[in-house]
Amino acid sequence: MLIDQSGQCVYCQCDITGGFHIDHILPVSRGGSSNIENLQLLCPFCNLSKGAKTHEEFLIKRNS
């Protein structure tokens, strides 16, 4: 996943090669799975900001 994302956070594109959080695109609490297709690597700041929001909800909140 780190190579697929070019070592960058999905949301802010910062370098995450020094540390990252594994995020569920659709949170488990909202019916998401832990399959690789539902996972993405985020910097700690973006992951903690996203919380239990879906990918779409986080993008809307971040861009508002």
N, CA, C and O atoms as a GROMACS GRO file, in nm:
protein
  256
    1MET      N    1   0.082  -0.119   0.000
    1MET     CA    2   0.000   0.000   0.000
    1MET      C    3   0.087   0.126   0.000
    1MET      O    4   0.056   0.223  -0.069
    2LEU      N    5   0.194   0.123   0.078
    2LEU     CA    6   0.282   0.240   0.085
    2LEU      C    7   0.340   0.272  -0.052
    2LEU      O    8   0.350   0.388  -0.091
    3ILE      N    9   0.380   0.170  -0.125
    3ILE     CA   10   0.434   0.190  -0.260
    3ILE      C   11   0.324   0.238  -0.354
    3ILE      O   12   0.346   0.329  -0.433
    4ASP      N   13   0.206   0.177  -0.346
    4ASP     CA   14   0.093   0.217  -0.431
    4ASP      C   15   0.057   0.364  -0.412
    4ASP      O   16   0.016   0.431  -0.506
    5GLN      N   17   0.072   0.414  -0.290
    5GLN     CA   18   0.040   0.553  -0.259
    5GLN      C   19   0.161   0.644  -0.271
    5GLN      O   20   0.155   0.761  -0.232
    6SER      N   21   0.270   0.594  -0.325
    6SER     CA   22   0.394   0.671  -0.343
    6SER      C   23   0.444   0.732  -0.213
    6SER      O   24   0.505   0.838  -0.213
    7GLY      N   25   0.418   0.664  -0.101
    7GLY     CA   26   0.465   0.711   0.029
    7GLY      C   27   0.396   0.836   0.077
    7GLY      O   28   0.450   0.909   0.160
    8GLN      N   29   0.275   0.862   0.025
    8GLN     CA   30   0.204   0.986   0.060
    8GLN      C   31   0.068   0.957   0.122
    8GLN      O   32   0.003   0.857   0.091
    9CYS      N   33   0.025   1.047   0.210
    9CYS     CA   34  -0.109   1.044   0.267
    9CYS      C   35  -0.211   1.066   0.155
    9CYS      O   36  -0.191   1.151   0.069
   10VAL      N   37  -0.318   0.989   0.156
   10VAL     CA   38  -0.422   1.001   0.053
   10VAL      C   39  -0.480   1.142   0.049
   10VAL      O   40  -0.508   1.193  -0.060
   11TYR      N   41  -0.498   1.206   0.164
   11TYR     CA   42  -0.568   1.334   0.168
   11TYR      C   43  -0.478   1.456   0.153
   11TYR      O   44  -0.508   1.545   0.074
   12CYS      N   45  -0.368   1.462   0.228
   12CYS     CA   46  -0.286   1.585   0.224
   12CYS      C   47  -0.157   1.568   0.144
   12CYS      O   48  -0.082   1.664   0.126
   13GLN      N   49  -0.130   1.448   0.097
   13GLN     CA   50  -0.012   1.415   0.018
   13GLN      C   51   0.121   1.438   0.090
   13GLN      O   52   0.225   1.448   0.025
   14CYS      N   53   0.119   1.446   0.224
   14CYS     CA   54   0.246   1.459   0.296
   14CYS      C   55   0.318   1.324   0.296
   14CYS      O   56   0.256   1.220   0.272
   15ASP      N   57   0.447   1.326   0.321
   15ASP     CA   58   0.530   1.206   0.326
   15ASP      C   59   0.493   1.125   0.450
   15ASP      O   60   0.498   1.177   0.562
   16ILE      N   61   0.457   0.998   0.431
   16ILE     CA   62   0.421   0.914   0.545
   16ILE      C   63   0.520   0.798   0.564
   16ILE      O   64   0.490   0.702   0.636
   17THR      N   65   0.635   0.807   0.499
   17THR     CA   66   0.731   0.696   0.511
   17THR      C   67   0.786   0.683   0.653
   17THR      O   68   0.837   0.577   0.689
   18GLY      N   69   0.778   0.789   0.732
   18GLY     CA   70   0.826   0.784   0.871
   18GLY      C   71   0.722   0.736   0.969
   18GLY      O   72   0.754   0.708   1.085
   19GLY      N   73   0.597   0.725   0.927
   19GLY     CA   74   0.490   0.679   1.015
   19GLY      C   75   0.355   0.710   0.956
   19GLY      O   76   0.335   0.815   0.895
   20PHE      N   77   0.262   0.618   0.973
   20PHE     CA   78   0.129   0.635   0.916
   20PHE      C   79   0.027   0.557   0.997
   20PHE      O   80   0.062   0.472   1.078
   21HIS      N   81  -0.100   0.587   0.973
   21HIS     CA   82  -0.212   0.512   1.030
   21HIS      C   83  -0.280   0.437   0.916
   21HIS      O   84  -0.288   0.488   0.804
   22ILE      N   85  -0.329   0.317   0.944
   22ILE     CA   86  -0.409   0.242   0.848
   22ILE      C   87  -0.554   0.279   0.873
   22ILE      O   88  -0.606   0.260   0.983
   23ASP      N   89  -0.620   0.332   0.772
   23ASP     CA   90  -0.757   0.382   0.783
   23ASP      C   91  -0.852   0.294   0.702
   23ASP      O   92  -0.817   0.243   0.596
   24HIS      N   93  -0.973   0.278   0.755
   24HIS     CA   94  -1.081   0.211   0.680
   24HIS      C   95  -1.154   0.319   0.600
   24HIS      O   96  -1.205   0.415   0.658
   25ILE      N   97  -1.159   0.304   0.469
   25ILE     CA   98  -1.228   0.401   0.383
   25ILE      C   99  -1.374   0.411   0.426
   25ILE      O  100  -1.424   0.521   0.448
   26LEU      N  101  -1.441   0.298   0.436
   26LEU     CA  102  -1.574   0.290   0.498
   26LEU      C  103  -1.550   0.232   0.636
   26LEU      O  104  -1.515   0.115   0.649
   27PRO      N  105  -1.569   0.313   0.741
   27PRO     CA  106  -1.538   0.267   0.876
   27PRO      C  107  -1.608   0.136   0.913
   27PRO      O  108  -1.721   0.111   0.870
   28VAL      N  109  -1.541   0.054   0.992
   28VAL     CA  110  -1.598  -0.072   1.038
   28VAL      C  111  -1.729  -0.045   1.112
   28VAL      O  112  -1.824  -0.123   1.099
   29SER      N  113  -1.734   0.063   1.188
   29SER     CA  114  -1.856   0.098   1.262
   29SER      C  115  -1.973   0.131   1.171
   29SER      O  116  -2.088   0.139   1.216
   30ARG      N  117  -1.945   0.151   1.043
   30ARG     CA  118  -2.050   0.184   0.946
   30ARG      C  119  -2.066   0.073   0.842
   30ARG      O  120  -2.124   0.095   0.736
   31GLY      N  121  -2.016  -0.046   0.874
   31GLY     CA  122  -2.033  -0.162   0.787
   31GLY      C  123  -1.914  -0.196   0.700
   31GLY      O  124  -1.922  -0.290   0.620
   32GLY      N  125  -1.805  -0.124   0.714
   32GLY     CA  126  -1.686  -0.150   0.633
   32GLY      C  127  -1.611  -0.274   0.679
   32GLY      O  128  -1.625  -0.318   0.794
   33SER      N  129  -1.531  -0.328   0.591
   33SER     CA  130  -1.453  -0.447   0.622
   33SER      C  131  -1.306  -0.410   0.638
   33SER      O  132  -1.265  -0.296   0.616
   34SER      N  133  -1.228  -0.509   0.678
   34SER     CA  134  -1.083  -0.489   0.688
   34SER      C  135  -1.011  -0.547   0.567
   34SER      O  136  -0.891  -0.573   0.573
   35ASN      N  137  -1.083  -0.568   0.458
   35ASN     CA  138  -1.021  -0.612   0.333
   35ASN      C  139  -0.932  -0.501   0.279
   35ASN      O  140  -0.960  -0.383   0.300
   36ILE      N  141  -0.827  -0.538   0.210
   36ILE     CA  142  -0.730  -0.442   0.156
   36ILE      C  143  -0.797  -0.335   0.070
   36ILE      O  144  -0.752  -0.221   0.066
   37GLU      N  145  -0.905  -0.372   0.002
   37GLU     CA  146  -0.975  -0.275  -0.085
   37GLU      C  147  -1.039  -0.162  -0.005
   37GLU      O  148  -1.070  -0.057  -0.061
   38ASN      N  149  -1.061  -0.183   0.125
   38ASN     CA  150  -1.124  -0.082   0.210
   38ASN      C  151  -1.022  -0.012   0.300
   38ASN      O  152  -1.060   0.059   0.394
   39LEU      N  153  -0.895  -0.030   0.274
   39LEU     CA  154  -0.791   0.030   0.358
   39LEU      C  155  -0.710   0.132   0.279
   39LEU      O  156  -0.691   0.119   0.158
   40GLN      N  157  -0.664   0.234   0.350
   40GLN     CA  158  -0.576   0.335   0.292
   40GLN      C  159  -0.482   0.383   0.402
   40GLN      O  160  -0.514   0.371   0.521
   41LEU      N  161  -0.368   0.436   0.362
   41LEU     CA  162  -0.271   0.487   0.458
   41LEU      C  163  -0.283   0.638   0.467
   41LEU      O  164  -0.286   0.708   0.366
   42LEU      N  165  -0.292   0.686   0.590
   42LEU     CA  166  -0.305   0.830   0.615
   42LEU      C  167  -0.199   0.876   0.714
   42LEU      O  168  -0.148   0.796   0.792
   43CYS      N  169  -0.167   1.004   0.709
   43CYS     CA  170  -0.083   1.061   0.814
   43CYS      C  171  -0.168   1.062   0.941
   43CYS      O  172  -0.291   1.064   0.934
   44PRO      N  173  -0.105   1.062   1.058
   44PRO     CA  174  -0.182   1.062   1.182
   44PRO      C  175  -0.282   1.177   1.191
   44PRO      O  176  -0.394   1.158   1.238
   45PHE      N  177  -0.244   1.297   1.148
   45PHE     CA  178  -0.334   1.412   1.156
   45PHE      C  179  -0.462   1.389   1.076
   45PHE      O  180  -0.572   1.410   1.128
   46CYS      N  181  -0.448   1.346   0.951
   46CYS     CA  182  -0.567   1.323   0.868
   46CYS      C  183  -0.653   1.210   0.923
   46CYS      O  184  -0.775   1.219   0.922
   47ASN      N  185  -0.589   1.102   0.971
   47ASN     CA  186  -0.667   0.991   1.024
   47ASN      C  187  -0.746   1.032   1.148
   47ASN      O  188  -0.863   0.997   1.161
   48LEU      N  189  -0.683   1.105   1.238
   48LEU     CA  190  -0.754   1.148   1.358
   48LEU      C  191  -0.862   1.250   1.324
   48LEU      O  192  -0.965   1.254   1.391
   49SER      N  193  -0.840   1.332   1.223
   49SER     CA  194  -0.942   1.428   1.179
   49SER      C  195  -1.059   1.358   1.113
   49SER      O  196  -1.174   1.400   1.128
   50LYS      N  197  -1.031   1.251   1.039
   50LYS     CA  198  -1.136   1.177   0.968
   50LYS      C  199  -1.227   1.104   1.065
   50LYS      O  200  -1.349   1.101   1.046
   51GLY      N  201  -1.171   1.044   1.169
   51GLY     CA  202  -1.252   0.971   1.266
   51GLY      C  203  -1.335   0.862   1.199
   51GLY      O  204  -1.282   0.783   1.121
   52ALA      N  205  -1.466   0.859   1.227
   52ALA     CA  206  -1.556   0.757   1.172
   52ALA      C  207  -1.632   0.806   1.050
   52ALA      O  208  -1.736   0.751   1.014
   53LYS      N  209  -1.580   0.911   0.986
   53LYS     CA  210  -1.645   0.960   0.863
   53LYS      C  211  -1.608   0.870   0.746
   53LYS      O  212  -1.503   0.807   0.745
   54THR      N  213  -1.697   0.864   0.647
   54THR     CA  214  -1.663   0.795   0.523
   54THR      C  215  -1.565   0.882   0.445
   54THR      O  216  -1.545   1.000   0.478
   55HIS      N  217  -1.506   0.826   0.343
   55HIS     CA  218  -1.416   0.900   0.255
   55HIS      C  219  -1.485   1.025   0.201
   55HIS      O  220  -1.430   1.134   0.204
   56GLU      N  221  -1.608   1.007   0.151
   56GLU     CA  222  -1.682   1.118   0.092
   56GLU      C  223  -1.716   1.224   0.196
   56GLU      O  224  -1.704   1.344   0.168
   57GLU      N  225  -1.760   1.182   0.315
   57GLU     CA  226  -1.794   1.278   0.421
   57GLU      C  227  -1.672   1.359   0.462
   57GLU      O  228  -1.682   1.480   0.486
   58PHE      N  229  -1.557   1.294   0.472
   58PHE     CA  230  -1.436   1.366   0.511
   58PHE      C  231  -1.396   1.468   0.405
   58PHE      O  232  -1.357   1.580   0.439
   59LEU      N  233  -1.404   1.430   0.279
   59LEU     CA  234  -1.369   1.524   0.172
   59LEU      C  235  -1.461   1.645   0.173
   59LEU      O  236  -1.416   1.758   0.155
   60ILE      N  237  -1.590   1.624   0.194
   60ILE     CA  238  -1.686   1.735   0.199
   60ILE      C  239  -1.653   1.826   0.316
   60ILE      O  240  -1.648   1.948   0.299
   61LYS      N  241  -1.630   1.770   0.435
   61LYS     CA  242  -1.599   1.851   0.553
   61LYS      C  243  -1.468   1.925   0.535
   61LYS      O  244  -1.457   2.043   0.570
   62ARG      N  245  -1.368   1.857   0.481
   62ARG     CA  246  -1.236   1.919   0.463
   62ARG      C  247  -1.240   2.034   0.364
   62ARG      O  248  -1.168   2.133   0.380
   63ASN      N  249  -1.322   2.022   0.262
   63ASN     CA  250  -1.328   2.123   0.157
   63ASN      C  251  -1.431   2.232   0.182
   63ASN      O  252  -1.448   2.321   0.098
   64SER      N  253  -1.500   2.227   0.296
   64SER     CA  254  -1.602   2.330   0.323
   64SER      C  255  -1.546   2.444   0.404
   64SER      O  256  -1.618   2.539   0.435
   0.00000   0.00000   0.00000
